[in-house]
Amino acid sequence: MITNDAVVLGILLVILASVYYTSNSSRPFWKKIYKYVPAILLCYFIPALLNWPLNLISGEKTQLYFIATRYLLPASLILFCLGVDLKSILGLGPKALIMFFASTFGVMIAAPLALLITHGLFPQLITVPADDLWKGLGTIAASWIGGGANQTAVKEIFHVSSDLFGAMVVIDVLVSNLWLAVLLYLVSKNDRINRWFKADTSAITALEEKVSEFRSSNERVTTTTDIFTLMAVAFGGVGLAHLGSDLLIPWISQYEASFKAIHLESLVNGFFWVVLIASTIGIGLSFTSFRKLEGVGASKWGSLFLYIMVATIGMQMNLGSVSEHLGLFVVGLIWISLHGLILVIVAKLIKAPFFFLAVGSQANIGGAASAPIVASAFNPALAPVGVLLAVLGLTIGTYGGLICAYMMQAALGL
């Protein structure tokens, strides 16, 4: 019904403001609601409901998601990274990487198992021919390990038809967004989960405290000049990131065939370089006097940009399309559930904090767009951890997707 992006943006900002106003209310009614439903989850699901079943707005007919990912996301990464303590992040220890790769292998191992379970329990549910099925699901695996560029690469390698690829994209978006919602909900149970894991969270707590102390020691009354400086740093950095990407892509494209031969198509993707350059700019500025901009609300502006993106991600989800691809949706749900189970087992065995599980998983499943969202749901100081892991996912996504596809082919006996 509403196709004007200015109106849609206004609605999304009213939703975000209403959620955060009520979540900080002292009234018992709101306290009871937010005890069980995290604020960030509502920022995600209310726009989703406006898309379907209410059909007030459409995620397909708006440019807001593109704007949020291309402009607001890199701006938020720069602002979050301004106050980062890189040494402390590197000091988080090996468990962060262990959980990241456990997530990658979890996607790969769970895929053939999900296919076998679905075929065993619901043999008539999947109507896609078996020889096409494993190739199509391989594109989802590439997306869930890396991102959209990896997914497209696997599509081209296996010559997946446009119709089948369209169905796979629907399942990818629906299931990954539902998984994002689950993780955001579980963030509110973080302490309880860590006690069950018997996890040592001292390194994470130390990082949070260090950033918090830095913020409080530099906090001052924000002036108009401060805001202009913040916006100049954020969007000047975004401009540099896009400029760098525009300059690199034509040069790198000369070697596109070589990159394709070793399945590193992500390096020819402009968005990959925008995220990488923006993060590098933010981390680089954290070693300069610009770091003091954290005292005038750099991470608060970063949070605003990130939550606008949360809302635009929510409005992309159309649960009504589940009925059109029920068999594939069941495979996707079993797949992501097994992925989660594998992560829980690994986290329990190595006593990893839930933060590493959630961010490691989302760095694969959601990539650079949503890994910082999950990380900042724990604490805005932790957003850069999600960024660094997501970039790693983009570099291995095509390899993982191809291996996973061949594992599904073997599971189907082809």
C-alpha positions as CSV (number, residue, x, y, z in Angstrom):
1,M,0.0,0.0,0.0
2,I,2.9,2.4,0.8
3,T,5.6,2.7,-1.8
4,N,7.0,6.1,-1.0
5,D,10.4,5.5,0.6
6,A,10.2,8.7,2.6
7,V,7.0,7.5,4.2
8,V,8.4,4.1,4.8
9,L,11.5,5.5,6.5
10,G,9.3,7.7,8.7
11,I,7.3,4.6,9.8
12,L,10.5,2.6,10.5
13,L,12.0,5.4,12.6
14,V,8.7,5.9,14.6
15,I,8.8,2.1,15.2
16,L,12.4,2.2,16.4
17,A,11.8,5.2,18.6
18,S,8.6,3.7,20.1
19,V,10.3,0.4,20.9
20,Y,13.3,2.1,22.6
21,Y,11.1,4.6,24.5
22,T,8.9,1.8,25.9
23,S,11.8,-0.5,26.6
24,N,13.3,2.2,28.9
25,S,9.9,2.9,30.6
26,S,9.6,2.3,34.3
27,R,6.0,1.1,33.9
28,P,5.4,-2.5,35.1
29,F,3.4,-3.3,31.9
30,W,6.4,-2.5,29.6
31,K,8.9,-4.0,32.0
32,K,7.0,-7.3,31.9
33,I,6.9,-7.4,28.1
34,Y,10.6,-6.6,27.6
35,K,11.5,-9.2,30.2
36,Y,10.5,-11.8,27.7
37,V,10.8,-10.0,24.3
38,P,14.1,-8.1,23.6
39,A,13.7,-4.6,22.2
40,I,15.9,-5.4,19.2
41,L,13.6,-8.3,18.3
42,L,10.6,-6.0,18.0
43,C,12.7,-3.6,15.9
44,Y,13.1,-6.5,13.5
45,F,9.6,-8.2,13.6
46,I,7.3,-5.2,13.6
47,P,8.5,-4.1,10.1
48,A,8.3,-7.8,9.1
49,L,4.6,-7.8,10.1
50,L,4.0,-4.6,8.1
51,N,5.4,-6.4,5.1
52,W,3.3,-9.6,5.7
53,P,0.5,-10.2,6.5
54,L,-0.5,-6.5,6.7
55,N,1.0,-5.7,3.3
56,L,1.4,-2.0,4.3
57,I,5.0,-1.9,3.0
58,S,7.1,-4.0,0.7
59,G,10.7,-5.0,1.2
60,E,11.0,-5.7,-2.6
61,K,9.8,-2.2,-3.7
62,T,12.0,-0.1,-1.5
63,Q,15.5,1.2,-1.9
64,L,15.9,1.6,1.9
65,Y,17.7,-1.7,2.3
66,F,20.2,-0.9,-0.4
67,I,20.8,2.5,1.2
68,A,21.1,1.0,4.7
69,T,23.7,-1.6,3.6
70,R,25.7,0.6,1.3
71,Y,25.8,3.8,3.3
72,L,24.6,3.4,6.9
73,L,26.3,0.0,7.5
74,P,29.8,1.2,6.5
75,A,29.2,4.4,8.5
76,S,28.2,2.4,11.6
77,L,31.3,0.2,11.2
78,I,33.6,3.3,11.1
79,L,31.9,4.8,14.2
80,F,31.9,1.5,16.1
81,C,35.6,0.9,15.3
82,L,36.6,4.5,16.3
83,G,36.7,3.5,20.0
84,V,37.9,-0.1,19.5
85,D,40.8,-1.5,21.4
86,L,42.2,-3.8,18.7
87,K,44.8,-5.3,21.1
88,S,42.0,-6.4,23.5
89,I,39.9,-7.9,20.6
90,L,42.9,-9.9,19.5
91,G,43.3,-10.9,23.2
92,L,39.9,-12.6,23.2
93,G,41.7,-15.8,22.5
94,P,41.3,-18.7,20.1
95,K,37.7,-19.7,21.1
96,A,36.3,-16.9,18.8
97,L,37.9,-18.5,15.8
98,I,37.1,-22.0,16.9
99,M,33.4,-21.1,17.1
100,F,33.5,-19.4,13.8
101,F,34.9,-22.4,12.0
102,A,32.6,-24.7,14.0
103,S,29.8,-22.6,12.5
104,T,31.2,-23.1,9.0
105,F,31.5,-26.8,9.4
106,G,28.1,-26.9,11.1
107,V,26.5,-25.5,7.9
108,M,28.4,-28.1,5.8
109,I,27.6,-31.1,8.0
110,A,24.0,-30.2,8.7
111,A,23.1,-29.8,5.0
112,P,23.2,-33.5,3.9
113,L,21.7,-34.6,7.3
114,A,18.8,-32.2,6.8
115,L,18.2,-33.6,3.3
116,L,18.2,-37.2,4.6
117,I,15.9,-36.4,7.5
118,T,13.4,-34.6,5.2
119,H,13.4,-37.3,2.6
120,G,13.0,-39.9,5.4
121,L,10.1,-38.2,7.2
122,F,8.4,-36.4,4.3
123,P,9.3,-38.2,1.1
124,Q,6.7,-36.4,-1.0
125,L,7.3,-32.9,0.3
126,I,10.2,-32.0,-1.9
127,T,9.2,-31.7,-5.6
128,V,12.5,-30.4,-7.0
129,P,14.4,-33.1,-9.0
130,A,17.3,-34.6,-7.0
131,D,19.9,-33.6,-9.5
132,D,18.9,-30.0,-9.3
133,L,18.2,-30.0,-5.6
134,W,21.8,-30.5,-4.3
135,K,23.0,-27.8,-6.7
136,G,20.3,-25.3,-5.6
137,L,20.9,-26.0,-1.9
138,G,24.6,-25.5,-2.6
139,T,23.9,-21.9,-3.3
140,I,22.3,-21.5,0.1
141,A,25.4,-23.1,1.7
142,A,27.6,-20.6,0.0
143,S,25.5,-17.8,1.2
144,W,25.4,-19.1,4.8
145,I,29.1,-19.5,4.9
146,G,30.0,-16.4,3.1
147,G,27.5,-14.1,1.5
148,G,25.6,-13.1,-1.7
149,A,28.7,-12.9,-3.9
150,N,29.6,-16.5,-2.9
151,Q,26.0,-17.6,-3.6
152,T,26.0,-16.2,-7.0
153,A,29.4,-17.8,-7.8
154,V,28.1,-21.2,-6.9
155,K,25.0,-20.6,-9.0
156,E,27.2,-19.9,-12.0
157,I,29.5,-22.9,-11.4
158,F,26.5,-25.3,-11.2
159,H,24.4,-23.5,-13.8
160,V,21.4,-23.4,-11.5
161,S,18.3,-22.2,-13.3
162,S,16.9,-18.8,-12.5
163,D,13.6,-20.2,-11.3
164,L,15.2,-22.6,-8.9
165,F,17.7,-20.0,-7.8
166,G,14.8,-17.6,-7.0
167,A,13.2,-20.2,-4.7
168,M,16.6,-20.8,-3.0
169,V,17.0,-17.1,-2.4
170,V,13.5,-17.0,-0.7
171,I,14.4,-19.9,1.6
172,D,17.8,-18.4,2.3
173,V,16.3,-15.1,3.4
174,L,13.4,-16.6,5.4
175,V,15.4,-19.1,7.3
176,S,18.5,-16.9,7.9
177,N,16.2,-14.1,9.2
178,L,14.4,-16.4,11.5
179,W,17.8,-17.6,12.8
180,L,18.8,-14.0,13.4
181,A,15.6,-13.5,15.4
182,V,16.4,-16.6,17.5
183,L,19.9,-15.3,18.2
184,L,18.7,-11.8,19.1
185,Y,16.2,-13.4,21.5
186,L,18.8,-15.6,23.1
187,V,21.1,-12.6,23.7
188,S,18.7,-11.7,26.6
189,K,19.5,-15.1,28.1
190,N,23.2,-14.6,27.7
191,D,24.1,-15.0,31.4
192,R,22.1,-18.1,31.9
193,I,23.5,-19.8,28.8
194,N,27.1,-18.9,29.9
195,R,26.5,-20.5,33.2
196,W,25.3,-23.7,31.5
197,F,28.3,-23.6,29.2
198,K,30.6,-23.0,32.2
199,A,32.2,-20.3,30.0
200,D,34.9,-18.0,31.0
201,T,33.7,-14.5,29.9
202,S,36.5,-12.5,31.6
203,A,38.2,-11.4,28.3
204,I,34.9,-10.2,26.9
205,T,34.0,-8.4,30.2
206,A,37.5,-6.8,30.3
207,L,37.0,-5.5,26.7
208,E,33.6,-4.1,27.6
209,E,34.9,-2.4,30.7
210,K,37.9,-1.0,28.9
211,V,35.7,0.6,26.2
212,S,33.2,1.8,28.9
213,E,36.0,3.5,30.9
214,F,37.4,5.1,27.8
215,R,33.9,6.5,26.9
216,S,33.2,7.8,30.4
217,S,36.6,9.5,30.6
218,N,36.1,11.3,27.3
219,E,32.4,12.1,27.6
220,R,31.5,15.7,27.3
221,V,28.5,17.9,26.2
222,T,28.1,17.4,22.5
223,T,28.3,20.5,20.3
224,T,27.1,21.1,16.8
225,T,30.7,21.1,15.7
226,D,31.1,17.6,17.3
227,I,28.1,16.3,15.3
228,F,29.5,17.8,12.0
229,T,32.9,16.2,12.7
230,L,31.3,12.8,13.5
231,M,29.2,12.9,10.3
232,A,32.3,14.0,8.3
233,V,34.4,11.1,9.7
234,A,31.6,8.6,9.2
235,F,30.4,9.5,5.7
236,G,33.7,10.8,4.6
237,G,35.0,7.3,5.4
238,V,32.0,5.8,3.5
239,G,32.9,7.9,0.5
240,L,36.5,6.7,0.7
241,A,35.4,3.1,1.1
242,H,33.2,3.4,-2.1
243,L,36.0,5.3,-3.9
244,G,38.5,2.6,-3.0
245,S,36.1,-0.1,-4.1
246,D,35.4,1.7,-7.4
247,L,39.2,2.0,-8.0
248,L,40.0,-1.6,-7.0
249,I,37.2,-3.4,-8.8
250,P,38.3,-2.5,-12.4
251,W,41.9,-3.4,-11.6
252,I,40.9,-6.7,-9.9
253,S,38.5,-7.5,-12.6
254,Q,41.4,-8.0,-15.0
255,Y,42.2,-11.1,-13.0
256,E,38.6,-12.2,-12.5
257,A,39.2,-15.5,-14.5
258,S,42.1,-16.3,-12.2
259,F,40.0,-15.6,-9.1
260,K,37.2,-17.7,-10.4
261,A,39.6,-20.6,-11.1
262,I,40.4,-20.6,-7.4
263,H,36.8,-19.7,-6.3
264,L,37.6,-16.4,-4.8
265,E,34.9,-14.4,-6.6
266,S,34.2,-12.4,-3.4
267,L,37.3,-10.4,-4.2
268,V,35.6,-9.0,-7.3
269,N,32.6,-8.0,-5.3
270,G,32.4,-4.2,-4.6
271,F,30.5,-4.6,-1.3
272,F,33.2,-6.8,0.1
273,W,35.8,-4.0,-0.4
274,V,33.4,-1.3,0.9
275,V,33.0,-3.3,4.2
276,L,36.7,-4.1,4.4
277,I,37.9,-0.5,3.6
278,A,35.3,1.1,6.0
279,S,36.4,-1.3,8.8
280,T,40.1,-0.6,8.1
281,I,39.4,3.2,8.2
282,G,37.6,2.9,11.5
283,I,40.3,0.8,13.1
284,G,43.0,3.0,11.7
285,L,41.4,6.1,13.2
286,S,41.2,4.4,16.6
287,F,44.9,4.9,16.8
288,T,44.5,8.7,16.4
289,S,43.0,11.6,18.3
290,F,39.7,10.9,16.4
291,R,39.2,8.1,18.9
292,K,38.0,10.8,21.4
293,L,34.9,11.2,19.2
294,E,33.6,8.2,21.2
295,G,33.1,10.7,24.0
296,V,30.5,12.7,22.0
297,G,28.5,9.7,21.0
298,A,30.2,7.9,18.0
299,S,28.9,4.5,19.0
300,K,25.4,5.9,19.7
301,W,25.2,7.2,16.1
302,G,26.6,3.9,15.0
303,S,23.8,2.1,16.9
304,L,21.2,4.3,15.2
305,F,22.4,3.5,11.7
306,L,22.6,-0.2,12.6
307,Y,19.1,-0.4,14.0
308,I,17.7,1.4,10.9
309,M,19.3,-1.5,9.0
310,V,17.7,-4.0,11.4
311,A,14.3,-2.6,10.5
312,T,15.1,-2.7,6.8
313,I,16.2,-6.3,7.1
314,G,12.9,-7.1,8.9
315,M,10.8,-5.6,6.1
316,Q,12.6,-8.0,3.6
317,M,11.0,-11.0,5.2
318,N,7.8,-12.3,3.7
319,L,6.5,-15.3,5.7
320,G,3.6,-15.7,3.3
321,S,6.0,-17.3,0.7
322,V,6.6,-20.3,2.9
323,S,3.6,-22.1,1.5
324,E,5.0,-21.8,-2.0
325,H,8.3,-23.6,-1.1
326,L,7.2,-25.8,1.9
327,G,9.5,-28.7,1.2
328,L,12.6,-26.5,0.8
329,F,11.5,-24.5,3.9
330,V,11.4,-27.7,6.0
331,V,14.9,-28.6,4.7
332,G,16.1,-25.1,5.7
333,L,14.6,-25.3,9.2
334,I,16.1,-28.7,9.9
335,W,19.4,-27.5,8.4
336,I,19.6,-24.4,10.6
337,S,18.5,-26.3,13.7
338,L,21.2,-28.9,13.2
339,H,23.7,-26.1,12.7
340,G,22.7,-24.6,16.0
341,L,22.9,-28.0,17.8
342,I,26.4,-28.5,16.5
343,L,27.4,-25.1,17.8
344,V,25.9,-25.7,21.2
345,I,27.8,-29.0,21.5
346,V,31.1,-27.4,20.5
347,A,30.6,-24.4,22.8
348,K,29.7,-26.7,25.7
349,L,32.8,-28.9,25.0
350,I,35.3,-25.9,24.9
351,K,33.3,-23.8,27.4
352,A,33.0,-20.9,25.0
353,P,30.9,-17.8,25.8
354,F,27.6,-17.6,24.1
355,F,28.8,-14.4,22.5
356,F,31.3,-16.4,20.4
357,L,28.6,-18.9,19.4
358,A,26.1,-16.2,18.3
359,V,28.6,-13.9,16.5
360,G,30.5,-16.9,14.9
361,S,27.2,-18.2,13.6
362,Q,25.9,-14.9,12.3
363,A,29.3,-14.1,10.7
364,N,28.6,-17.1,8.5
365,I,24.8,-17.2,8.1
366,G,24.2,-13.4,7.9
367,G,27.6,-12.0,7.0
368,A,28.8,-8.5,7.2
369,A,25.3,-7.0,7.2
370,S,24.1,-8.7,10.4
371,A,27.1,-10.1,12.4
372,P,27.7,-6.6,13.8
373,I,24.0,-6.4,14.8
374,V,24.3,-9.5,16.9
375,A,27.6,-8.4,18.4
376,S,26.3,-5.0,19.3
377,A,23.2,-6.6,20.9
378,F,25.6,-7.8,23.5
379,N,27.5,-4.5,23.7
380,P,28.2,-1.9,21.0
381,A,31.9,-2.2,21.9
382,L,31.9,-5.7,20.5
383,A,30.5,-4.9,17.0
384,P,34.0,-4.9,15.4
385,V,34.4,-8.6,16.4
386,G,31.4,-9.4,14.2
387,V,32.9,-7.4,11.3
388,L,36.3,-9.1,11.4
389,L,34.7,-12.6,11.4
390,A,32.2,-11.8,8.7
391,V,35.1,-10.7,6.3
392,L,36.7,-14.1,7.0
393,G,33.5,-15.8,6.0
394,L,33.3,-14.0,2.7
395,T,36.8,-15.3,1.7
396,I,35.9,-19.0,2.3
397,G,32.2,-19.0,1.3
398,T,32.6,-20.3,-2.2
399,Y,34.9,-23.1,-1.2
400,G,32.5,-24.1,1.6
401,G,29.5,-23.9,-0.6
402,L,31.0,-26.2,-3.3
403,I,32.2,-28.8,-0.8
404,C,28.8,-28.8,0.9
405,A,27.0,-29.2,-2.4
406,Y,29.1,-32.3,-3.2
407,M,28.3,-33.7,0.2
408,M,24.6,-33.3,-0.5
409,Q,25.0,-35.0,-3.9
410,A,26.7,-37.9,-2.1
411,A,23.9,-38.0,0.5
412,L,21.3,-38.3,-2.3
413,G,23.2,-41.2,-3.9
414,L,23.9,-39.3,-7.1
